[in-house]
Amino acid sequence: MENNDVKISKKKPIFPVTPALQKYLRTYQREAKLPIGYNDLMQFNEAFPLMDKFGKDSLWEGPIYAQDLIETLHDGLKEIYANLKASGNLRIVEHKYIDKIEYCTFGNTHPFRIRIVNRLNDVYDYFYIKKADASRIYGLEMEEILSPNQVNYLVDGDTLVEEHIAGIPGDVFTKGQLYTPEFNPTRIAKEFVKFNERCLIMLLGDMRAYNFVVQITPDFDDIQFRIRAIDFDQQFYEGNLKVYLPQFFKENLPYVKMSMEQLTEKTVLQYQQEERSSIVHRVRSERHRLTDLRDVSNKEELTTPENIALLKQGMSDYFKDKNYLRCKTMTDIIELNIKNIIRQVKL
């Protein structure tokens, strides 16, 4: 594995949710009628910067709303949480209250982060409300279908609601816990190799350390790790192949170094093959859903012709496979990725 810094587009456009995508979302229970939307949360008068625990700007702000609007927003947010977590059953929010509404000025979808607290025991949870971006929705769907992870989200028009994905941010993990003595470095390296492979097959881009989290699970004889994406804005938009390989981002250099220290070329190939086999299994079990997603995304404009041309040439060179040159869309490239790994697993 090697590492070079990668440049990505400074501003990717937000792609609207089309009627065809709405129909798909309705079919797979991702569409919901929500009491308030993203634009309602944008009605704040002013905002103050929020600092992290080290006193640095966190890039999040605390919006200030008119007093007569707060109750409506809070009631609406509790109902949204009930929709997200319990199919709209309001009993789960009977003893909960909205503790914080925070707004992020960084990123494409400018999310709101909502903290909801159970007043009986002070246990809290987070969820997010964002501008609905078709790229991100396709990324969430690909994650649900092809990765070992489940994602929970709802869409209503131009509003996207997402469940919080728990874990230690990848950049925070490298600074404080990557070389923890009781952690097996080979297991961390193995997971990074698998994550790297998964991102390329799914064409999930920009997986720098702050765009994924590390989940730690104690097992009976060791500690297990999983790397999970939390940002799906750069789903099959960029034309540069390296954008889809986390190993090329300078922010991920600690993971790359650990992988080079702990793994041989043979074990890297073994873990890549394990991930491909897992993806094939998921493709077979979710083939109808994946076909429906392909049929919708293949007809949409989700990137530029220049990016498609650049990426299919890059994939052709990388895999030494001229079939990529016949791809017409980013969806075609993913479909060829999947077909190729199915063939490899059968060999």
C-alpha positions in Angstrom: 0.0 0.0 0.0 1.2 3.5 -0.8 0.2 7.0 0.1 0.0 10.2 -1.8 -2.1 13.2 -1.1 -5.2 13.4 -3.3 -7.1 16.4 -4.5 -10.9 16.4 -4.8 -13.4 18.9 -6.1 -13.7 21.9 -3.8 -17.4 22.0 -4.3 -19.5 19.1 -5.5 -23.0 20.2 -6.5 -26.0 18.9 -4.6 -28.1 16.7 -6.9 -31.9 16.7 -6.3 -34.0 13.7 -5.4 -35.8 12.8 -8.6 -39.3 11.2 -8.9 -37.7 7.9 -9.9 -35.4 8.0 -6.8 -38.4 9.0 -4.6 -40.3 5.9 -5.9 -37.4 3.7 -5.0 -37.2 5.2 -1.5 -40.9 4.6 -1.0 -40.6 1.0 -2.1 -37.9 0.3 0.5 -39.5 2.3 3.3 -37.0 5.2 3.2 -39.6 7.9 2.5 -41.5 9.6 5.3 -43.8 12.6 5.8 -42.0 14.7 8.4 -43.6 17.4 10.5 -40.7 19.9 9.9 -38.0 20.0 7.3 -34.4 21.3 6.8 -35.6 24.8 5.8 -37.6 25.1 9.0 -34.4 24.6 11.0 -32.7 27.3 8.9 -35.0 30.0 10.4 -32.6 31.0 13.1 -31.8 34.7 13.7 -28.1 34.3 14.6 -25.6 31.7 15.8 -22.6 31.5 18.0 -19.5 29.4 17.4 -19.0 26.2 19.4 -15.6 25.3 20.6 -14.2 21.8 21.2 -12.7 20.7 24.5 -9.4 22.2 23.5 -10.8 25.6 22.9 -10.6 25.4 19.1 -13.4 26.2 16.6 -15.3 23.0 16.1 -16.9 24.3 12.8 -20.3 23.8 14.5 -22.5 26.7 15.6 -25.3 27.1 18.1 -28.3 28.6 16.2 -30.6 31.0 18.1 -34.3 30.8 17.3 -37.2 33.1 18.1 -38.9 32.0 21.3 -42.3 31.3 19.6 -40.6 28.9 17.2 -38.7 26.7 19.7 -41.6 24.7 20.9 -42.8 23.9 17.4 -39.3 22.8 16.3 -38.7 20.7 19.4 -42.1 18.9 19.0 -41.3 18.3 15.4 -37.8 17.0 16.1 -39.2 14.5 18.7 -41.7 13.2 16.1 -38.9 12.9 13.5 -36.9 10.8 16.1 -39.9 8.6 16.7 -40.2 8.1 12.9 -36.5 7.2 12.6 -36.3 4.9 15.6 -39.8 3.4 16.0 -41.8 3.8 12.8 -43.5 6.8 14.3 -44.5 5.4 17.7 -44.5 8.5 19.8 -44.4 6.6 23.1 -40.6 6.4 22.7 -40.3 10.2 23.1 -42.8 10.6 26.0 -39.9 11.2 28.4 -37.4 12.8 26.0 -36.5 16.4 25.3 -34.5 18.2 22.7 -31.3 19.3 24.5 -29.3 20.9 21.6 -29.6 21.9 18.0 -26.2 22.5 16.4 -25.5 23.6 12.8 -22.4 22.8 10.8 -21.0 25.3 8.3 -18.5 22.8 6.9 -19.4 20.3 4.1 -21.8 20.1 1.3 -25.1 19.3 3.1 -24.6 21.8 6.0 -26.1 19.4 8.6 -28.0 20.1 11.8 -27.0 17.8 14.7 -29.8 17.2 17.2 -29.2 15.9 20.7 -32.2 14.2 22.4 -32.1 13.3 26.1 -34.2 10.9 28.2 -35.1 12.9 31.3 -35.6 9.7 33.4 -31.9 8.7 33.2 -30.1 11.4 31.2 -29.2 8.9 28.4 -28.8 10.8 25.2 -28.7 10.2 21.4 -27.9 12.2 18.3 -29.5 12.4 14.9 -28.9 14.6 11.9 -31.0 16.6 9.5 -29.4 17.6 6.2 -30.2 18.8 2.7 -31.3 15.8 0.7 -28.5 15.1 -1.9 -29.0 12.2 -4.3 -25.3 11.4 -4.2 -25.4 10.9 -0.5 -28.6 8.9 -0.7 -27.1 6.5 -3.2 -24.0 6.3 -1.0 -26.2 5.3 2.0 -28.0 2.7 -0.1 -24.7 1.2 -1.3 -23.5 1.1 2.3 -26.7 -0.7 3.3 -26.5 -3.3 0.5 -22.8 -4.0 0.0 -21.2 -3.3 3.3 -21.5 -5.3 6.6 -23.1 -2.2 8.2 -26.7 -1.1 8.4 -27.7 2.5 8.0 -30.9 4.1 9.2 -32.2 7.2 7.4 -35.4 8.9 6.0 -36.1 11.3 3.2 -38.9 13.8 2.8 -38.6 16.0 -0.3 -35.4 18.1 0.2 -34.8 16.9 3.8 -32.6 14.0 4.8 -32.7 12.5 8.3 -29.8 10.2 9.4 -29.2 8.2 12.5 -26.0 8.8 14.4 -23.2 6.3 13.6 -21.4 5.7 16.8 -17.6 5.3 16.9 -14.3 7.0 17.4 -13.5 9.5 14.6 -10.6 8.0 12.5 -8.4 11.0 13.1 -9.0 11.0 16.8 -8.3 7.3 17.0 -4.8 7.8 15.3 -3.8 10.4 17.8 -4.8 8.7 21.0 -5.5 5.0 20.6 -4.0 3.5 17.4 -1.0 2.1 19.3 -2.8 1.2 22.5 -0.8 -1.8 24.0 -3.9 -4.1 24.4 -5.0 -3.5 20.8 -3.8 -6.0 18.2 -2.3 -3.9 15.4 -2.8 -6.7 12.9 -6.6 -6.6 13.4 -6.6 -2.8 12.8 -4.5 -3.2 9.7 -6.7 -6.0 8.4 -9.8 -3.8 8.8 -8.2 -0.9 7.0 -7.3 -3.2 4.0 -10.9 -4.4 3.9 -12.3 -0.9 4.1 -10.0 0.3 1.4 -11.2 -2.6 -0.9 -14.9 -1.9 -0.1 -14.6 1.8 -0.9 -13.1 1.1 -4.4 -15.7 -1.5 -5.3 -18.6 0.8 -4.1 -16.9 4.0 -5.5 -17.3 5.8 -2.1 -14.8 8.7 -2.2 -13.1 11.0 0.2 -12.6 8.6 3.0 -10.1 10.7 4.9 -9.8 9.8 8.6 -12.3 12.4 9.8 -14.9 10.9 7.4 -15.0 7.5 9.0 -15.2 6.1 12.6 -13.5 3.1 14.3 -15.8 0.9 16.3 -14.2 -1.3 19.0 -15.9 -4.5 20.2 -14.4 -6.6 23.0 -14.6 -10.3 22.2 -14.1 -13.2 24.5 -10.4 -13.6 23.6 -9.5 -10.3 21.8 -10.8 -6.9 20.6 -12.4 -6.6 17.2 -12.4 -3.5 15.1 -14.5 -2.1 12.3 -14.0 1.0 10.2 -17.3 2.6 9.1 -17.9 5.4 6.7 -19.9 8.3 8.1 -19.8 10.7 5.1 -21.4 9.7 1.8 -21.3 13.0 -0.1 -18.6 11.8 -2.5 -20.4 8.8 -3.8 -19.3 8.1 -7.4 -18.8 11.8 -8.3 -15.0 12.2 -8.8 -13.0 11.1 -11.8 -9.7 10.5 -10.0 -9.4 6.8 -9.1 -7.3 7.6 -6.0 -10.3 9.4 -4.4 -11.9 6.0 -3.9 -8.8 4.4 -2.2 -8.5 5.6 1.4 -4.8 4.6 1.3 -3.9 7.6 -0.8 -5.0 10.3 1.7 -2.3 11.9 3.8 -4.8 11.9 6.8 -4.8 8.1 6.7 -1.0 7.7 6.7 -0.9 6.2 10.2 -3.2 3.4 9.0 -1.1 2.8 5.9 2.1 2.7 8.0 0.5 0.2 10.4 -0.7 -2.0 7.5 2.8 -2.0 6.0 4.4 -2.9 9.3 1.9 -5.7 10.2 0.9 -7.3 6.9 2.7 -9.0 4.0 1.6 -8.8 0.4 0.2 -12.2 0.7 -2.0 -11.4 3.7 -3.2 -8.1 2.1 -4.4 -10.2 -0.9 -6.0 -12.6 1.4 -8.0 -9.9 3.2 -9.0 -8.3 0.0 -10.3 -11.6 -1.2 -12.2 -12.1 2.1 -13.9 -8.7 1.5 -14.8 -9.5 -2.1 -16.3 -12.8 -1.0 -18.4 -11.0 1.6 -19.7 -8.5 -1.0 -20.6 -11.3 -3.3 -22.7 -12.9 -0.6 -24.5 -9.6 0.1 -25.1 -9.1 -3.6 -26.8 -12.5 -3.9 -29.0 -11.8 -0.9 -29.9 -8.3 -2.0 -29.9 -8.7 -5.8 -33.4 -7.4 -6.4 -32.8 -4.3 -4.4 -29.5 -3.7 -6.0 -31.0 -4.1 -9.5 -33.7 -1.5 -8.6 -31.0 0.9 -7.4 -29.0 0.4 -10.6 -32.0 1.0 -12.8 -32.7 4.3 -11.1 -29.2 5.6 -10.7 -28.2 4.7 -14.3 -30.7 7.2 -15.7 -29.6 10.1 -13.5 -27.0 12.8 -14.0 -24.8 12.4 -10.9 -21.4 13.6 -12.2 -19.8 15.1 -15.2 -19.0 13.3 -18.5 -15.4 14.3 -18.0 -15.3 12.5 -14.6 -16.8 9.4 -16.1 -14.3 9.4 -18.9 -11.4 9.9 -16.5 -12.5 7.2 -14.0 -13.2 4.5 -16.5 -9.8 5.0 -18.0 -8.3 4.9 -14.5 -10.2 1.7 -13.7 -9.1 0.1 -17.0 -5.5 0.9 -16.2 -5.7 -0.2 -12.6 -7.4 -3.5 -13.2 -5.9 -4.0 -16.7 -9.4 -4.5 -18.0 -10.5 -2.8 -21.2 -14.2 -3.6 -20.4 -14.2 -0.5 -18.2 -13.8 1.7 -21.3 -17.3 0.6 -22.5 -18.9 1.9 -19.3 -21.2 4.9 -19.9 -22.1 5.8 -16.3 -20.6 5.6 -12.8 -23.3 2.9 -12.1 -21.9 0.9 -15.0 -18.5 1.0 -13.4 -19.8 -0.3 -10.1 -21.7 -3.0 -11.9 -18.6 -4.1 -13.7 -16.7 -4.1 -10.4 -19.3 -6.4 -8.9 -19.4 -8.7 -12.0 -15.6 -9.0 -11.8 -15.5 -10.0 -8.2 -18.3 -12.5 -8.7 -16.1 -14.1 -11.4 -13.0 -14.1 -9.2 -14.8 -15.7 -6.3 -16.1 -18.5 -8.5 -12.6 -19.3 -9.7 
